[in-house]
Amino acid sequence: MSNPTRCAAAHPEDPTPCDGPPVVTVLDAQNGGADGCEHHGTRLLASLEGGRVYALPDAPDGAAIRVFKAADATRPFPWLENAPRTTPSQLSNLENRTR
């Protein structure tokens, strides 16, 4: 059951609050999607292989590009802070490019 106080992009195990209303849709490789705030949209996009982000019609200018850029530097499943991060799939895209 989803938490009505958080956006649909917020993972159930992610304890962080939304940073505003839903402004983006994040799609996975099979076109399944969730609308989310910039914060949870970033975290979801960073955790997907082949994900894409699109601004919702009433989103502030630049919302989707901000999420895209932030996701590039965000590790997948960032709420798993104590998990060891040693393989490329556990690192951010930015970390993998700079290795």
Backbone as CSV, one residue per row, in Angstrom:
resi,resn,N_x,N_y,N_z,CA_x,CA_y,CA_z,C_x,C_y,C_z
1,MET,0.846,-1.184,0.000,0.000,0.000,0.000,0.887,1.242,0.000
2,SER,0.608,2.195,-0.861,1.438,3.394,-0.957,1.078,4.384,0.153
3,ASN,2.045,5.200,0.494,1.861,6.226,1.511,1.256,7.443,0.821
4,PRO,0.056,7.891,1.233,-0.597,9.008,0.541,0.137,10.335,0.705
5,THR,1.086,10.417,1.631,1.805,11.663,1.825,3.072,11.721,0.984
6,ARG,3.367,10.660,0.237,4.564,10.639,-0.611,4.161,10.335,-2.047
7,CYS,5.009,10.730,-2.971,4.712,10.530,-4.387,4.847,9.053,-4.771
8,ALA,4.339,8.724,-5.939,4.361,7.340,-6.411,5.774,6.853,-6.731
9,ALA,6.718,7.752,-6.951,8.094,7.353,-7.260,8.895,6.994,-6.011
10,ALA,8.376,7.274,-4.832,9.087,6.978,-3.580,9.045,5.481,-3.314
11,HIS,10.220,4.867,-3.176,10.303,3.441,-2.851,9.803,3.227,-1.422
12,PRO,9.076,2.147,-1.160,8.564,1.902,0.195,9.651,1.852,1.274
13,GLU,10.867,1.438,0.906,11.949,1.348,1.891,12.749,2.650,2.027
14,ASP,12.477,3.618,1.175,13.176,4.902,1.217,12.482,5.789,2.255
15,PRO,13.173,6.143,3.339,12.523,6.898,4.407,12.427,8.407,4.169
16,THR,12.982,8.893,3.078,13.054,10.341,2.874,11.715,10.923,2.421
17,PRO,11.437,12.168,2.827,10.186,12.820,2.415,10.294,13.404,1.008
18,CYS,9.164,13.678,0.423,9.125,14.365,-0.872,9.635,15.797,-0.703
19,ASP,10.170,16.346,-1.792,10.645,17.730,-1.764,9.676,18.674,-2.470
20,GLY,8.510,18.201,-2.750,7.490,19.003,-3.423,6.495,18.095,-4.112
21,PRO,5.642,18.671,-4.937,4.643,17.865,-5.646,5.280,17.076,-6.787
22,PRO,4.556,16.089,-7.321,5.060,15.375,-8.494,5.245,16.331,-9.667
23,VAL,6.430,16.269,-10.290,6.747,17.138,-11.421,7.313,16.373,-12.611
24,VAL,7.652,15.088,-12.405,8.212,14.273,-13.480,7.558,12.896,-13.495
25,THR,7.641,12.253,-14.648,7.307,10.841,-14.784,8.598,10.111,-15.103
26,VAL,8.889,9.077,-14.347,10.062,8.238,-14.601,9.552,6.935,-15.183
27,LEU,10.094,6.569,-16.351,9.708,5.329,-17.026,10.854,4.341,-16.975
28,ASP,10.511,3.058,-16.808,11.527,2.016,-16.874,11.668,1.537,-18.320
29,ALA,12.503,0.549,-18.544,12.785,0.063,-19.905,11.555,-0.540,-20.582
30,GLN,10.565,-0.966,-19.801,9.336,-1.537,-20.360,8.192,-0.531,-20.392
31,ASN,8.502,0.739,-20.169,7.541,1.850,-20.182,6.583,1.862,-19.001
32,GLY,6.910,1.125,-17.934,6.166,1.270,-16.687,6.635,2.557,-16.039
33,GLY,5.730,3.318,-15.461,6.155,4.602,-14.934,5.526,4.988,-13.626
34,ALA,6.123,6.004,-13.020,5.608,6.584,-11.783,5.870,8.083,-11.805
35,ASP,4.890,8.841,-11.355,5.063,10.280,-11.214,5.725,10.548,-9.871
36,GLY,6.639,11.519,-9.871,7.322,11.798,-8.623,7.812,13.214,-8.491
37,CYS,8.152,13.556,-7.252,8.813,14.824,-6.972,10.237,14.724,-7.526
38,GLU,10.956,15.835,-7.567,12.322,15.791,-8.100,13.206,14.849,-7.276
39,HIS,13.069,14.886,-5.972,13.904,14.054,-5.095,13.709,12.563,-5.367
40,HIS,12.473,12.095,-5.326,12.225,10.669,-5.524,12.338,10.274,-6.995
41,GLY,12.053,11.196,-7.897,12.286,10.921,-9.315,13.763,10.655,-9.575
42,THR,14.622,11.443,-8.941,16.075,11.252,-9.064,16.480,9.892,-8.541
43,ARG,16.019,9.541,-7.352,16.403,8.287,-6.716,15.888,7.087,-7.509
44,LEU,14.672,7.201,-8.052,14.127,6.116,-8.859,14.901,5.973,-10.165
45,LEU,15.135,7.073,-10.857,15.862,7.019,-12.121,17.259,6.439,-11.926
46,ALA,17.925,6.806,-10.837,19.266,6.284,-10.557,19.252,4.776,-10.309
47,SER,18.118,4.245,-9.910,18.012,2.828,-9.570,17.532,1.958,-10.728
48,LEU,17.221,2.578,-11.853,16.720,1.838,-13.018,17.786,1.685,-14.088
49,GLU,17.778,0.571,-14.752,18.608,0.349,-15.934,17.752,0.731,-17.138
50,GLY,18.194,1.697,-17.907,17.448,2.098,-19.103,16.241,2.967,-18.811
51,GLY,16.229,3.657,-17.668,15.113,4.519,-17.325,15.175,5.850,-18.067
52,ARG,14.015,6.512,-18.136,13.904,7.823,-18.773,13.040,8.719,-17.907
53,VAL,13.222,10.011,-18.062,12.438,10.954,-17.271,11.822,12.004,-18.184
54,TYR,10.576,12.352,-17.878,9.837,13.361,-18.631,9.154,14.303,-17.647
55,ALA,9.113,15.565,-17.985,8.423,16.537,-17.146,6.918,16.387,-17.301
56,LEU,6.196,16.560,-16.216,4.741,16.617,-16.274,4.341,17.963,-16.890
57,PRO,3.145,18.067,-17.449,2.750,19.293,-18.156,2.868,20.583,-17.343
58,ASP,2.623,20.514,-16.045,2.667,21.735,-15.229,3.959,21.853,-14.418
59,ALA,4.985,21.097,-14.793,6.264,21.111,-14.066,7.003,22.426,-14.294
60,PRO,7.782,22.838,-13.305,8.625,24.023,-13.509,9.654,23.757,-14.611
61,ASP,10.062,24.814,-15.275,11.065,24.663,-16.328,12.304,23.958,-15.793
62,GLY,12.804,23.003,-16.551,14.045,22.323,-16.209,13.917,21.182,-15.227
63,ALA,12.704,20.833,-14.791,12.544,19.773,-13.788,13.129,18.449,-14.273
64,ALA,12.820,18.044,-15.491,13.294,16.746,-15.983,14.814,16.732,-16.143
65,ILE,15.394,17.807,-16.623,16.858,17.827,-16.791,17.555,17.853,-15.436
66,ARG,16.957,18.522,-14.443,17.542,18.493,-13.090,17.536,17.076,-12.530
67,VAL,16.439,16.366,-12.721,16.344,14.977,-12.252,17.351,14.109,-12.999
68,PHE,17.431,14.273,-14.303,18.367,13.487,-15.114,19.807,13.689,-14.646
69,LYS,20.202,14.939,-14.446,21.576,15.243,-14.031,21.853,14.751,-12.611
70,ALA,20.902,14.927,-11.717,21.097,14.471,-10.336,21.169,12.947,-10.273
71,ALA,20.358,12.266,-11.075,20.371,10.796,-11.079,21.709,10.264,-11.565
72,ASP,22.363,10.982,-12.466,23.662,10.556,-12.984,24.691,10.424,-11.859
73,ALA,24.582,11.271,-10.840,25.548,11.270,-9.735,25.023,10.558,-8.489
74,THR,23.852,9.942,-8.584,23.238,9.251,-7.445,23.407,7.748,-7.597
75,ARG,23.847,7.113,-6.534,23.989,5.654,-6.559,22.618,4.983,-6.558
76,PRO,22.510,3.815,-7.208,21.244,3.080,-7.173,20.840,2.749,-5.740
77,PHE,19.568,2.771,-5.481,19.017,2.438,-4.166,19.764,3.175,-3.053
78,PRO,19.793,4.503,-3.097,20.600,5.271,-2.151,20.169,5.126,-0.692
79,TRP,18.978,4.623,-0.442,18.537,4.434,0.938,19.240,3.248,1.593
80,LEU,19.978,2.460,0.820,20.764,1.347,1.369,22.174,1.843,1.665
81,GLU,22.286,2.786,2.561,23.555,3.468,2.852,24.667,2.533,3.309
82,ASN,24.349,1.505,4.078,25.385,0.651,4.649,25.777,-0.509,3.754
83,ALA,25.157,-0.608,2.591,25.496,-1.694,1.679,26.859,-1.425,1.044
84,PRO,27.689,-2.459,0.916,28.976,-2.248,0.238,28.741,-1.882,-1.224
85,ARG,29.541,-0.975,-1.719,29.399,-0.499,-3.102,30.711,-0.768,-3.822
86,THR,30.809,-1.923,-4.469,32.065,-2.306,-5.108,31.946,-2.622,-6.590
87,THR,30.775,-3.017,-7.041,30.619,-3.368,-8.455,30.012,-2.196,-9.223
88,PRO,30.227,-2.140,-10.523,29.682,-1.037,-11.318,28.170,-0.848,-11.163
89,SER,27.426,-1.925,-11.005,25.975,-1.791,-10.868,25.565,-1.150,-9.546
90,GLN,26.500,-1.042,-8.606,26.209,-0.449,-7.301,26.681,1.003,-7.208
91,LEU,27.301,1.499,-8.259,27.850,2.852,-8.277,27.026,3.739,-9.196
92,SER,27.170,5.031,-9.050,26.462,5.959,-9.930,27.079,5.925,-11.326
93,ASN,26.349,6.395,-12.293,26.883,6.481,-13.652,28.131,7.370,-13.681
94,LEU,28.105,8.457,-12.940,29.241,9.369,-12.872,30.466,8.662,-12.285
95,GLU,30.278,7.908,-11.197,31.398,7.168,-10.605,31.978,6.161,-11.583
96,ASN,31.118,5.495,-12.332,31.598,4.513,-13.297,32.372,5.169,-14.440
97,ARG,31.944,6.347,-14.880,32.671,7.044,-15.944,34.029,7.550,-15.490
98,THR,34.150,7.915,-14.223,35.415,8.479,-13.735,36.380,7.421,-13.220
99,ARG,35.994,6.167,-13.190,36.885,5.082,-12.743,37.934,4.790,-13.770
